[in-house]
Amino acid sequence: MSTDIWGFIECHRDYRDHEADSYWHATIDLDHLKVPRNYDAFGCLFGVRDNEQFVPVAPDRGLPEDASNRVREGRETIGGRSASWVSWAEIKQVDWDEESAGPDAYVHEYHRDPHGAWQFLHRHYSPPQRFVDLCGQPARIAMRPNRHFPEGSQWVDGDRMFRVGRLKRRDAVPHDQWGPVWTVMRTLADLHGDDEVRLVVWFDD
């Protein structure tokens, strides 16, 4: 069964305004930032679905006791489980270059840049035919190469290389998916402070 993420970015202010019982205010619905379903990211950040490769940043904290009315109403309307939250101050401390506990299940593709260095290009959930041909195994084996080839195994084909290696946190939480969230949080934090901005989430399935 599939799992999706819901939530809001909240900002702390020194007045209650329209949210009568909280000094926290929901500034933007996560749905507006189009965060897609990505179980690696859910696990890496919140320990949901896949929590074996990385120690989650903020697992299962529940809704904040002082969550804004809009957040509470959204959770009650949508339902869900595994609520949690994380501040911008905590996100800033994440080591995005940290490697996973073991080799990634999926093959990594690199391309050779003009200087001859290998640069990460793709992480393939389904093995491309080019890799299937290079590794000399059927697609069912190429689908999870870490089970059949040792870590560091690599196959070079011209300007492309396929490799069995470890995942970095930044690859589990891709910038093209989460960049808009971090941009909004960073902008609010620049105005109000790193501890005054948080992301509150929950999940459904």
Secondary structure, DSSP 8 states (H G I E B T S, - for coil): ---EEEEEEEEE-SS-TTSTT-SEEEEEEGGGGT----HHHHHHHH--S--SSS--SS-S--S-TT--HHHHHHHHHH--EEEEEEEHHHHHT--TT-EEEEE-SSEEEEEE-TTS-EEEEEEESS--HHHHHHHTS-HHHHTSGGGTS-TT-EEEETTEEEE--EEEHHHHS-HHHHHHHHHHHHHHHHHH-GGGEEEEEEEE-
